[in-house]
Every structure is written in structure tokens, then in C-alpha cells.
Amino acid sequence: MHVCPPVARFLALLAVSSLPLAPSRLLAAPLQSFTISSGTTTSSYYAAASATAKVFNKKSAVYGVRLATLASAGSVANIDAVAGGKAAFGIAETELLKRAAQGVRPWEGNAKGQLRAVLGLYPATVTIVAAVDSGIQRIADLKGKRLNIGAPGSIDNTYASALLQMSGLNPAEVITSGHSTAIAPELLQKGDIDAYLCIVGHPNLTVLEASAGKRKVLLVPLEESLIRQVTSNNPLLAPVVIPMRFYPKVQATGTVQSLGVRTVLFTSADQSDDSVYSIVREILGNLDLFRRQHPILQDLTPEQAARVTVIPLHPGAARYFKESGLVP
């Protein structure tokens, strides 16, 4: 069959255009991945880290950066991971960040002076979940009982002994175990423990899981005298009331008073100003969307996000806050 020259030229062009593109044209540059060291998959840390990643990653192609949530044992592990360069970002309470920066237990002689704040987040609350049949209604009732205090590396585990001592208990009089809080509800329902202590944002999945089983549970309030003692000596801690409306299956025992400490998204001084600035801009620029990701974030304000004083603000975060008039 004879093909006229114009048609032949068209077919030739079509053939060339259908050839595979060179890799440099076909594939976009790979995104740089930054991890957020968080907590167990049922923790409020993990929820907050996932919310941060979800909101920021809507613009990941623009920035060439993608955030990924990394499960961990908790605050201490997160601080060590960021300070050691194993994670780009982490979440921890202000009290532990202060201790790390000062080189106080559990960082004696190994101060983490390179830590920098990115965003203030939600308050974490001291929460004690107890089986109703254990007879535990106040902290003093933990004497002789089996209490899970969270895995080593979590703030739960770090502060459990101090909390028991401040409550007038000798920690040796309590039978403690160091299992991850993620499996504490299962241990409680199986009868392996009588109660567990965790420091979490509310609502929290572990409390919901614990209350979903056949063994009835309650939340143990802290004594008013303990709350006054702790808050008068430590401005980073504040009185809080656990919102029981989130836990319809938890046996009501009246108002559950406790202690709360704010959590912080942090990084190291080595992190680039532009990457931190971009994260803060995307989160606060889409704050309503961010707050809708999880109820623990629903009350966060721009002022709270910018108000972190225990460690220095990262220059990238400070730049955004200054531009927004949130800090001088």
C-alpha cells in the first residue's frame, strides 16, 4: 500500500511520540522522607504525629518532603532518637524536654542541648485505669496491687515511681510491670494486672479498649492535695479534669481530677530552617483541618502552638511565629 508523504511523516511523528520517555522526564524527583518518632500505635502521640503528617503531606510534592509516622516506646525514646539523628522529629512532654536539655534523669551527664521546639500540641494527662473488682478507687488502694506503668522509654514508666511516692506510697509496696500501654487493656481484661498508669491525651484508644471488655473499669482520680503539691512546685504541670463524656462504658465515680502537661513536636538544631518553617506554616495555615484529625487536637490555638519555653524554638518555627505575630 502506498502512503503519501504527509501521512508518512505523521505516522513517523506518532511512532516517536509513543516511545517511552527518558527516566528523567518520566519520573519526578523522589521525595525526601522525614520521620516523626511518636509512640505506640494506640497512643495519642501516634495520633498527633499521624495528623501532622496527613495535613503536611497534602503539599509534599510542592516541598519535596514527606512526613512519616514512626511508632516508638514514647517520650524518652523519641528524645534519644531525634538527638541521635535516628528521627527528624519527635513528640514529648515539656517536662521531659526540660530534663533532657538540662541533663537530668534519665539523661544525667548527657544533656540534649540541640533539641528545638517546633509546635506546642495538646495536654497529656496522668490517667490510671483500674478494674472495678480490684477495689482500687484512689491511689492509696494500689498498695499490694498489680500496676502496669508502661514500657521503659515512656513518660509513664519514667514518672510512675515519683507519682506513687508523692501520693504517700512506697513504690516497693506496688507490684509493677513494664509492658507497653498498647497491650495494657488486654492484660487488664485477662486479669493479669489490676490497673495501669498512662500519661495520654483524651480521648484515648487504650481507655476505650479497656472499657469495652467484660471486666468493668473506672478511672482513678488524683487527690487534691497531691495536685496542689505538684503544681505549686512545677509550673509545667496544671490541674485538669478528664473528660468522661468520651468514655460511656467507664464506671462513673464523679469528677476525675488529674494532672496535665503539654506535649511538643520537636526536632534538632540541625534540621533545616525551610523544612521546619514549611511544616509550621502548613499546620497552622490549615489549623481547622488539623484539629479535625483527632479530638485531642480540637482545642489547640495558635498561641498555644507558639508558646513553648522549655527548649529554644527552632529558627524555622520562630520565623513563622514572628511573621504571624504570635511571638515578639
Secondary structure, 3 states (H helix, E strand, C coil): CCCCHHHHHHHHHHHHHCCCCCHHHHCCCCCEEEEEECCCCCCHHHHHHHHHHHHHHHHHHHHCEEEEEECCCCHHHHHHHHHCCCCCEEEEEHHHHHHHHHCCCCCCCCCCCCEEEEEEEEEEEEEEEEEHHHCCCCHHHHCCCEEECCCCCCHHHHHHHHHHHHCCCCHHHCEEECCCHHHHHHHHHHCCCCEEEEEECCCCHHHHHHHCCCCCEEECCCCHHHHHHHHHHCCCEEEEECCHHHCCCCCCCCCCEEEEEEEEEEEECCCCHHHHHHHHHHHHHCHHHHHHCCHHHCCCCHHHHHCCCCCCECHHHHHHHHHCCCCC
